[in-house]
Amino acid sequence: MALLALDIGNTRLKWALFDDTNAGSALPSILSRGAMFLAEVDQLVEREGFAHSKPSRVIGSHVAGIASREKIERQFAAIGVGVRWMGATEQACGVTNGYVDPTRLGTDRWAALIAAKARNLAPCVVVSAGTALTVDQLDEHGNFLGGAIVAGYHAMLGGLAGNTAALSVDAGDWAAQPKNTRDALATGAIDAMVGAILRGRDRLLRSLRERGVSQTPRIVLTGGSAYRLLEHIEGEAVLVDALALEGVYWLGRNP
């Protein structure tokens, strides 16, 4: 039996097929995984062969529009498999949602927090670096204290290119002392993202110390641009490629 987890983001759909029989494992076993752009989601079942190797269940997180969700539902309905979409709640899988309205928290952020807790990484700052950069604080008890949303790497560059004369979205490489515009763009975007992450970590650290907690929070990185950030993070940081998908898995196992 296999559980198919879907994570529909702002630009891409990510999926992972998990072993649905290994209930006692601390870490879910990923059988296969992949990704595609949202413009291609109507080809998901055919391209990935899910009609021939049907998952026993399909569980999804989505932050995109309803059109992508409906395309997914139609494809799986055609092969006799329903899709269950997860939403953020007040509490699940040992995590308590601190949002004023818990249902308004993005399901991708909620799933990533769930997975970080399941991996015993709390207290930590959960950072998802995709179209947007989210920096979410999770304390030692699994309480989500709040988080920040910042433009992601490509969104920052696109905003500059669209609003500044003679600048291109074509960025170079990070440099300690950039000496050309392309490298200056890359350096500025990465430094801004790292700054948001470290400020989030410092706020969580301050909160822990005020309560007499001696642990130092980790930084947990995930998302398509996470690799750009890892080498620039001071302190303990860990990169987890499929964090949100793991969280979708746990939400599917513990509805």
Secondary structure, 3 states (H helix, E strand, C coil): CEEEEEEECCCEEEEEEEECCCCCCCCCCEEEEEEEEHHHHHHHHHHHCCCCCCCCEEEEEECCCHHHHHHHHHHHHHCCCCEEECCCCCEECCEEECCCCHHHCCHHHHHHHHHHHHCCCCCEEEEEECCEEEEEEECCCCEEEEEEEEECHHHHHHHHHHHCCCCCCCCCCCCCCCCCHHHHHHHHHHHHHHHHHHHHHHHHHHHHHHCCCCCCCEEEEECCCHHHHHCCCCCCEEECCCHHHHHHHHHHHCC
